[in-house]
Amino acid sequence: MLRRNVWSRLIQPEQWRVARASVGWRLLAFACALITICLLHTALACEPLIPPEAAATATTDEPITPIPEPPAIDPRKIRLGERLFSDPRLSRDNSRSCSSCHDLNANGASKLRYDAGTGDSSLPLNTLTVFNASLNFRLGWEGKIRGVEADVKGLLQNPEIMGANISELAQKLGADPGLHREFAAAYGRGPDADTIVDALASFQRTLVTPGSRFDRWLEGDASALSAEEQEGYRLFKSLGCVSCHQGVNIGGNLFERHGIFHPLGSPKPEILRVPSLRNVATTAPYFHDGSAETLDDAVRKMGVAQLNSTLTNEQVKAIVAYLQTLTGKYRGVPVGGLP
């Protein structure tokens, strides 16, 4: 009604009837409706998309959030997945298991620059830790893998890593009476492609490491960090490191080109998924090619390559001190045995 009153001031009655029946009026009405919908959509888009329960539990305005406790998963599936994780029968020639490259008693990866692949080959990229991997938005250095199950399946079938045929693997595992009983108890049937992948993925989702000193500080324990470590975190934010390394996994949630200002390690691949910095003090060597042997070296190189900044010794020392507070606990024990 209001719209008609406005337009009636501009158009005389006879003209109104003509215009109302015209194609132009219909187009005008459609445009007005479209604008209204767009404005409504914009207004709704501005509303925060944070679930009420998450907002209620938020304890900090920092760009990093504490690691949550492991999710609730059927313990029978977790136990089965853990057993499979260390079972060399998952590989084509029974020579290697998931734990061959992902040592859960250390850093969730290995200390090598490149782990060995099948045969005499070595893997093309440094092995990423499996700890907290389920918290990343994509998996792998190039971020080509979209979920834990896809990651498990891809690694099992990758000819350079496990080289398995999952159908044949199911038959191999099903021939083990004890293992068959475990699958039947957890899934109501013996091992097959779906249950093998699900068991390993279920276990991997429990490989989170809460309880770092930094998380305790985020949760309100002011004494958890020293003055130098807090200064390191301040620099981490003010220098721009936090632009790529933020969120619950302090990374792992976007892609970035490496070597923005100056070269950083091997030039390929050019675009990488930003790695998580959780437990970073335990995961040397660093970068996709393992070319930085120490955390000190990695921080200096990142400053030059990604920030175009030559950091002072004091800045590096403080940032390294902060990064050392990111070591969490797995089953109550600090990752890598660090305090």
N, C-alpha and C positions, 0 to 999 in steps of 0.2 A: 504494500500500500504506500509506503513511504517512497519507494522507488518511482511509483507512478506519479505521485504528487510532484516530485522533483522534475521528472521528465515533462509533465504537463505544462510546467511553466515555460518550457523551451519550445514545445510543439503545440499548435492549435488543435482543437478537437478533431476537425476533419483530417488534418495531417496525421493526427495520432492514430486514427483508424487505419489510414493507409500504411503508415510506418509499421503499425503493429502486425499487419498482415504480410509485410515485406520480408524478403530473405535477409535484408540487412538487420532488421530487428531481431530475427532469430539468431543471427550470428552474434549480435550484441548481447543478447540474453545468455547465449552459450559462453561468451567471453567473461561476462560478469560471474557466472556460476563457476567457471574455471578458476578465476582469480580468488573467489571465496574459498574454494577447496584448497588452493595452494597456500592461502594465508592460514587456514586451519591446520594444514599439514606442517607448515613452518612452526606454528605455535606449539603443536604437539612434539615436534622434533626437538624443541628447546627444553622440553621436560627431561630431567635426569633419568637415565635408563638404569639406575641402580636399584636392585631389589630391596624392598623394605628391610628384610632381615640383614642384608649386607650393610645398609646404612646404619642400622641400629648397633652393629658390632664394630663399626669403624672407630679406631682410637687415635688416628693421626691424620694430619693433612699432608704428610710427606708423600713424594711421588713413588715410594716403595712401600709395599705392604708385607707383613710377616707371612712366612710359609704356614699353611694350615696343617693340622694333623692328617695322617693318611686317611683316605676315604674308607667307609665301611663296605667291605666286600666279603663274600662267603669265604671263611678261613680255609675251607677245603680246596677252593680254587687257588688261593694264595699259596698254600703248601705245595700243591701240585705244580704251580708255575715256578716256584722256587726250585723244586727238584729238577724240573726241565731245564732251568736256566744253567745248571751246572752239568747237564747230561751231554756228553760228546756224541751220543747217537743222533742228536739233532743235525749234525753235519753229514754231508754225503759219504765221507770216508771214515766216520767215527773218530776224527782226529782232534776236533775242537768243539768247544761249547760257547755259549754266550759269555760266560765268565772268563774265557781265554783273553778277551779284549776288555771286559768290564769287570774289574776286580772290586767286589763289594767290600772287601776287607781293607781296601786302600781308598782310592779316589773315585771309584765307579768307572774308571777307564784304565789306562796304563801309564807308565812313565816314558814310553817310547815316542819318538817323533812320528813314526809311521808304524802301525802294527802290521804283522805278517798276514798276508792273504793266503788263499789256497795255493798249493804248489810252492814255487819259489818266489812268488810275487809279493810285493808289499802294497798296502792299501794307499790310494792316491792322496788321502787327506788324513790329518790328525784325528784320532778317535775322540769323540765327544763323550763326556761322562753320562752315564745312564741315570745318575741321581737327579731328581727333579725334572727329568726330560718330559714327563707327562704334563708338566705345567707350561710347556712351550706351545705357541700357537701353530707352529710347524716343526717338523723334525728333520735332522740332517743339516749339514753346513749350508746347502743350497735351498733348504726349506721346501723341497719338492714333495715331502711326505706330510699328509694332512692329519694323521691320527696315530695313536699307539698301535692299534690293530694293523693298520697298513704298514707301519714301520716293522713290526714283528714279521709279518708275512714277507715283506720285501727282503729283509735280512736273511731269513731262512732260505729264500729262493735265489739270492744273489750268488752268482757263480764264483765271485771273488771272496765271498765271506763264508757262507755255510754250504751253498751249492746243493741244497736239498730239493727233492721233489716231495711236496707235502703229502700226496697220496701214498707214496712209498714210505714216507716217514711214519704215517699213521699205522701202516701194516707192521713196520718194524717195532714201534712202541707197543702196539696191541698184542704182540707175541710175548710180552713180559706180563705174566699173570698178576704180579703185584701192582704194576703200573695200570693195568687194565682195571683192577678193582678200584684204584684211586680215581680214575676217570669216571667209572660207573657211579661212585659215591658222590662225586662233585657234579656230574652232568646227566646221570641216568643212562649213559651209554659209554661205549669205549672211545678211544682216541680217533678223531677224524680231523679234517682240516680246520673246522670251526672251533672245536674244543681245544685243540693244541694252541691255536692262536689266542683264544680267549684266556686260557690259563696263563700263558706268558704275559699277556697284556694286563691281566688282573694283578699279577705279581709286580710288574713294572710300575703300576699306579701306586703301589705302596712304597716305592723307593724315593720318598721325599725326606728332606732333612731339616726339620724345624729346630728351634732351640738355639740358633746362633746368638752371639752376644749382641749383634746389631738388631736382631728381632726382639730381643729382650728390651733393648733401648727403645725401639719403636713402641713397644707395649707399655712403656712408662717407667722402666728401671733406669733412672738417670745415672746410676753408678756403673752401668754395664760397659760404658765406653770411657776411655781416658780423654783428657783434653786434646791430645794429639790426634786421636782417632776421630773425635768430633770435628776437629779442624780439617782432617782429611775428607770427611764426608761433606763439609761445607765447600771445600775446593772441588770435590767431585761434582757438586751441583753447579757452582758458579762458573767453572771452566767449560761446562757443557757436556761432560761425560754422561750425565743423567738424561740427556736428550735421547740417547739410544738405549741406555741401560737403566730401565725403570720397571715398575710393576712388581708383581709378586716374585718373579724369577730374576729380577734385575737384568733384564734382557730377554731374548727369546720371543719377542712379540712384534718384531718388524724386520724388514730387509734394509740393507745399507750397502752402498758401494764402499769398498775399502781402498785406502790410498787416495783419499779425496784431494789432499794437498801435495803429498809426497808418497812414493811407493811404500807399500807395507807388505813384506813377504812376497810370495809367489803371486804373479799378476792374475792368474786364473784359479778359480772362477772369479769374475769381477764383482758380482753381486752375491752377498752372503746373508744368511739369516743371522741377526745379531746374537751372539752366544750369551748364555746366562753367566752371571758372575758369582752365582752361588757356589761356595766351596772353592773359589778360584785359587786360593792360596795353596791348595793341594793338587791342582791339575796341571802343573807344568809338564812338558813345554807348552807354549801358548801360540795361538793363531791357527788358522786352517792348515798351515804347513809346518807347525811346530818350530818356527824359526826363532822364537824368543825363549831363552832357556830359563829366565828368572822373571818374577813378577816386577821387579825394579826395571828390567830391560823392557818388558812389555808396556809398562806405563809410559816410559820415555818415548818409545816408538809410536804409541797411540797418540800421544800429545802432538808429535811432529806430523804424522801422517793424516790424522783425522781432524785435529784442531788447529794445525799450522802454528803450534806453540812449542817452544823449547822450555820445558818445565825446569825450575830450579831444583837443586838437590833437596832443599827443605820441602818443596811441594811434593816431590816424588816420595819422599820419606813419609809424609803425612798421608798421602793417598794410599800407599802400600799398607800403612798401619790400619787404615780404615778397611781396606779390602781383606785384611786378615781377620776382621771381625765377622766376616760372612760365612765362616765355617760352621755348619750345622751339625746335627747329630742324627745318626742312623741307628735305630734300636737302642738309643740311650748312650751311644759311644760316638765321640767326635769323628767326623769323616777324616780319614787319613791319620788318625791318632793324634791330631793336634789338640792342644788344650782349648 
